[in-house]
């Protein structure tokens, strides 16, 4: 049975994405997918979104961690 955790990211997005994309944790990135952006450009796109979100006082993003 899969278990999913939702965790707010409050640090830098580049570090969070690097952690999420860690090949050791993602079966050499086999378990990585994205929607609306590429994992290679996600940090820059999120940073742009973050600027808008900070102006509105919103949570920037969540990390969905799946476990078997």
C-alpha positions as CSV (number, residue, x, y, z in Angstrom):
1,X,0.0,0.0,0.0
2,X,1.3,3.4,-0.9
3,X,1.6,6.2,1.7
4,X,1.7,9.8,0.7
5,X,2.9,12.7,2.9
6,X,2.2,16.4,2.1
7,X,4.8,18.7,3.5
8,X,4.9,22.5,3.2
9,X,8.2,23.8,1.8
10,X,9.5,26.8,3.7
11,X,13.2,26.8,2.7
12,X,14.7,27.7,-0.6
13,X,13.0,26.1,-3.6
14,X,16.2,25.1,-5.3
15,X,17.3,23.1,-2.3
16,X,13.8,21.5,-1.9
17,X,13.7,20.5,-5.6
18,X,17.2,19.1,-5.4
19,X,16.2,17.0,-2.4
20,X,13.0,15.9,-4.1
21,X,15.0,14.9,-7.3
22,X,17.7,13.0,-5.4
23,X,18.4,10.0,-7.6
24,X,19.0,7.8,-4.6
25,X,15.4,8.5,-3.4
26,X,13.7,8.4,-6.7
27,X,15.1,5.2,-8.3
28,X,17.5,7.2,-10.5
29,X,14.7,9.8,-11.2
30,X,12.4,7.0,-12.5
31,X,9.8,8.1,-9.9
32,X,10.0,11.8,-10.8
33,X,7.1,13.4,-12.8
34,X,5.9,17.0,-13.2
35,X,2.9,18.8,-14.4
36,X,3.0,22.2,-16.1
37,X,6.8,22.5,-15.9
38,X,10.0,20.4,-16.4
39,X,12.0,19.3,-13.4
40,X,15.0,21.0,-14.9
41,X,13.3,24.4,-14.9
42,X,11.0,24.0,-12.0
43,X,13.2,26.0,-9.5
44,X,13.2,29.1,-11.8
45,X,9.4,28.8,-12.5
46,X,8.6,28.3,-8.8
47,X,10.8,31.3,-7.9
48,X,8.7,33.4,-10.3
49,X,5.5,32.0,-8.7
50,X,7.0,32.5,-5.2
51,X,7.4,36.2,-5.8
52,X,3.7,36.5,-6.7
53,X,2.6,34.2,-3.8
54,X,4.7,36.2,-1.3
55,X,2.9,39.4,-2.3
56,X,-0.4,37.6,-1.5
57,X,0.8,35.8,1.6
58,X,0.2,32.3,0.2
59,X,2.0,29.0,0.8
60,X,4.3,28.5,-2.2
61,X,4.2,24.8,-2.8
62,X,3.9,21.3,-1.3
63,X,6.1,18.2,-1.7
64,X,4.2,15.0,-2.1
65,X,6.3,12.1,-0.9
66,X,5.1,8.6,-1.7
67,X,6.1,5.5,0.1
68,X,5.5,1.8,-0.6
